C-alpha cells in the first residue's frame, strides 16, 4: 500500500510539473513613462561601477584575474541577497574555461565554490580534488573540500581534507574542521573541548568567533543540550550576525517548539526563501496574523521554482520542510526528503527525512533513514525522539 | 597572511551559507502553439535578465521605468528573436506587453509564423548565452494532436532536454543503467547469494541412503544446477514483475524475515533431508519470496514511470547475469573440491551450519530490528 501511495505521489509530481508551466502571471499596464516597472536588486557597488567591470570583463574574456574577480564579486552578491541568479552569472564569467584539466587553479577553485553554492556537490568535489592534487598547498581548496564532503555525509573524506589543511594553514581552521566532524560522529566532549579552546584564544576575528560559536551551538543542539545551544547561538549572533546563524537558530527554536521566538529572530532578515520558509512554519504554528500570508507566498515561490525540473534538487530540503510542516502532507514531504538526501546529508536533511517517514507512518522508510544515518556515522540525540 | 585568512574564512562561510538557497535561478518561459493560420510563439523574459544583456536601465539608477523599457522595445525584440529560432519558421513580431510574476516583471513578446511544422518544432535557443550559466528556457509546446510537451532549453547545449528525465524524483539513468543495478544488487545481496549457495553445495554430490557420493562427471552436476537456477529465476521473475507493477504487494516486514527463513530451511535440508531431493521445487517456491525482496530493492531505485517495463526487464536481466556469474564460480570450485573425502563433512555440513546460523541471525535482526551482523 505504501509503495502504491508513493507511486501515486510520483505521478502527481510529474503531472504537477506539466501543469505548473501555466503558472500565474498578471499583466502589467503602466500609466505613464515615469512609472517604475522593475526595481533591480540593490548593488553594493554603484550601477556605473558594476557596468564598468562588466565591460572590462567582456573586453578581456580570457584574462584569469579579471574573470575570477568578477566571479567572486557576483558570488558574493548571490550570498548577500540569497539570489542564485548571481551565481549563474558568476559561473558564466568563468565560461571561457569549460575544461577543468586546462583551467588555471584560481578559476577551478572559483568554479567549485560556485557549484557548491548551487548544490552541485559532486561536480564541486571533483574539481577540488583535482585542484588539491595539482596544488597540495592550496588551503582554501582543502577547506572547501572538507565542507563539501561533510555536507555529503562523507566524514572520513572530510577528515582527510581537514588533516591536509592542518599541514599548511593556521591551525584554527584544521582544528575547527576536525572538531565539527567529531561532533557529528557523537564525540561531543572532544569536539566541545577543541572548539572551546579555539574560541577562548585571544585576538580572534569576530567572523571567526561567530563561526566557531555557531558550530558549537549546532553541536550542543545535536547532543541534546538546548540551554548550552541557545547560549552559544546568542553568543555567535552577538559576535557576528550572519544569515546562516539566524536560520540555524530558527530551526533550533522550531525544534524546541518556540515559534513565537522564531518570528522575533527573523523579523528584520531579508525575505530569502530560507527565511520565508521559517516564517511560514513559525507563523502557521503560532497562528500569527502573517502566517497564512507567508505560507501562501512560499507556496507561490515553490510553484514558480518548480517550473524548472531541476529546481527540486536545489530546493528539495526546503520543499520537504514546507510540505511536512505547513502543508501537513507527509507523503509528499517524504518523497522530497528522500530525493534530497541523495544530494545533501546534513543533520537537518536526515531529521526532515525521519520526521516525514514517521508522519507518513512508513516504517520501511524510517528503517531506511536510520540505515542511512548509521552508514554516514551521524550521531544526533534529536533522532531518538523520532525513530 | 591577513588577506589569506580572509579568503579562507570566506570559504568557510561559503560552505556554511550553502543551504540557505533563495529565490530562483533565471528562467524564460516559452509557449509554442500551432493553429490552422500558423505558429504562435510567446516568450517571457525577465526584465532583470534583459538588463544584463542590453543595459535597459539607461540612467543607471537601478529603477527600470516604463519609459526606459518602451524605448528599448526594438532592441529587446531583436535580441529575443535572435535568441529563439525555430527551424523552418521565420518569426515576425506581433505583440508585446509586461507581465508580473512572483520573481519580478517580465517582458512578454509574441511572434507569429506562417509555417506548419509536421512534428515537434526544433528550437535553437541562445538567450543569455555566456551571461548566466544557469539560465534555461522552459518551453511548453502544444503538439498537433492536442497533447503538449515541456522542454528545457539550455543555451549552451545543442539539444533540448526532456524534463521528464530530469526530475530528481525520477533520476535519469541512461541506456542500460538498470542492468548494472541488477547485477550489483545480486552481487551485493548477501542473502540471495547465500540462499543460492545452500542449494548448490550438494549439487556436486549424490545422496545415497543418508550419505553423500561425489558425482562422476561435470554433466551430472550441471543438470540439477541448471534445474535449480531455472526454477529460482522463473519464480523470482514472476513475483518481481507482480510487485514492481503494483499488482501484488507484500510488506517488507514479512518478506525480509521470510528470506532469512528460506536460507535456514535450505541449509537444514542439506543436513537432514526435508524436501526429499526435490530441490528445483524448493528453489521455485522460495524464489517467489526472493522476488519480492528484489522488488523492494527496485522500488528504492525509483523506476521511471515512462519506461517502466524496459527498466524492469533490464534490472531482471542484470539479476540473472549476476546470478550466473555466482553459479559458474561456485559450481566450478565445488566440482573441483568434491573428490576430497572431507567434502560432505566440511563443505556440506559445515557450510550449511554456518548458513543456518547467519540465516537465523538475520531472521532475528529483521524481526526485532536490531543489528547483529556487520552485513
Interface residues (C-beta under 8 A of the other chain):
Chain A: X1 X3 X4 X6 X7 X10 X11 X13 X14 X17 X18 X21 X22 X23 X24 X25 X26 X27 X28 X29 X30 X32 X33 X34 X35 X36 X37 X38 X39 X40 X41 X42 X43 X46 X47 X48 X51 X75 X79 X81 X82 X83 X84 X85 X87 X88 X89 X91 X92 X95 X113 X116 X117 X118 X119 X139 X140 X143 X144 X147 X148 X150 X151 X169 X170 X173 X205 X207 X208 X211 X214 X242 X243 X244 X247 X272 X273 X274 X275 X297 X300 X301 X303 X304 X305 X307 X308 X309 X310 X311 X312 X313 X314 X315 X316 X317 X318 X335 X336 X339 X342 X343 X344 X346 X348 X363 X364 X367 X368 X374
Chain B: X4 X5 X7 X8 X9 X11 X12 X13 X14 X15 X16 X17 X18 X19 X20 X21 X22 X23 X24 X25 X26 X27 X29 X44 X47 X48 X49 X51 X52 X55 X57 X60 X61 X62 X63 X64 X65 X66 X67 X69 X70 X97 X98 X99 X100 X101 X102 X103 X104 X105 X106 X108 X130 X131 X132 X133 X134 X135 X136 X138 X140 X148 X150 X152 X163 X164 X166 X167 X168 X169 X170 X171 X246 X249 X251 X252 X253 X296 X299 X300 X302 X305 X369 X371
